[in-house]
Amino acid sequence: MTEPRLKTVQCSSPAGLHRMAYKEWGDPANPRVLVCVHGVTRVSGDFDELARALCGDYRVVCPDVAGRGRSERLRDPSHYTVPQYVADMVTLVARVTAVGDESSVHWFGTSMGGLIGLILASLPDSPITRLVLNDIGPTLDPAAMARIGEYIGQDVRFPSFEAGARYVRDVSASFGPHSDAQWDKLARDVLVQQPDGQWTRHYDLGLAKPFAAITPQQAAQDQQMLWQAFDAIRCPTLLVRGGQSDLLSRATAEEMTRRGPKPRLVEFAGVGHAPTFVQPDQIAAARAFLLG
């Protein structure tokens, strides 16, 4: 079975240096690179199935965004913001495209990973030449954002992996139907055992600090900025929406299809925020767009 290579790259924040971990799948000399970036409390392991399906065509690169999984925590949690993540990804892209003459990448971003890709794709001379936005857009439902912000900062601990896995399954019900084995994998990717034997979620609770600092005025300014960035995107774009998503409304998704890159919209019924792309029909949709 194809297995990834585990690597790191050194990045910079205003508070100092930090190492960002990533998985690399496929031929290390393949100049065709697909970067897959996860949601706010998830990790690179979310893309294992998608990477296995596509690593014959791409070198698939899946980072743990700073503060998650194997990546180092930031010294100042106020830097857990999209601009910092964009800067980290510029460093990562420079690293992974250094093996070939091509400097372009394809990008698959789920939720937060989609916002990072949206901003990066909007910049002049962006390396992104094909973009998948998975259940994310410039206008985000305030109630859903508040729910996510509250969930992130909870210091929940579990006496066993099984207890933690039940919690992950409950809070991730919007991912839609999955087999028991798939739910187990989704939990194992984001739970870590502590020295005292308890299990916790595998990220820095400091991620909640920037969420708590957002004011309604800043949220409105951020939304305006994201629409401006979206309108500046010129590369082919696929917009994916969970049919029951509470974060990306159908109205916002439809407006996105009329603006900027005018993406094609694909919806998955029976799924909320966000499609996990471990299911064959979801993987097939990604493959068709990325390699089409």
Buried (B, 14 or more C-beta within 10 A) or exposed (E): EEEBEEBBBEBEBEEEEBBBBBBBBBBEEBBBBBBBBBBBBBBBBBBBBBBBBBBEBBBBBBBBBBBBBBBBBBEBBBBBBBEBBBBBBBBBBEBBBEBBEEBBBBBBBBBBBBBBBBBBBBBEEBBBBBBBBBBBBBBBBEEBBEBBBEBBEEEEEBEEBEBBBBBBBEBBEBBBEBEEEBBBBBBBBBBBBEEEEBBBBBBBBBBBBBBEEBEEEEEEEBBEBBBEBBEBBEBBBBBBBBEBBBBBBEEBBEBBBEEBBEBEBBBBEEBBBBBBBBBEEBBEBBBEBBEE
